[in-house]
Amino acid sequence: QVQLVESGGGLVQAGGSLRLSCATSGRIFNFRPMGWYRQAPGKQRDWVARVSSVGNTNYADSVKGRFTVSRDNAKNMVYLQMNSLKPDDTAVYYCNTDPAGIYWGQGTQVTVSS
C-alpha cells in the first residue's frame, strides 16, 4: 500500500523557515532516491529536490542554497528544510520517489506572505 504523508507546512512571512516531513513506507523508501515536488496555484507540479539512498542531494535552481533535503533511512522519513522563503515558494509540497511514482499523497500547504 502506498504511504506518502507530508506534514509541516504552514503560513510564514517572507524570509522565514519551515521544515517539512514525509513519512513513507519501506517499500517506497528503501534503496530509492526520494524527491520533493511542489505545485503552486495555477501552475504545473515542479520538481524541487532529490536525495539519494545514501544522502546525495540535488536541487532545482529556484531553491538551491535555500532548501536542504535529507532522509532518515531508519525511520523511512524524508525532510525538506526551507529557509529564506519567498512568496514564490507558495505551493502544495509533495514527496515521492524520484523519478516519481504514479501515486501521490495529499501534500502539505506552504504559504509565504510578502
Disulfide bonds with the S-S distance in Angstrom:
Cys22-Cys95 1.71
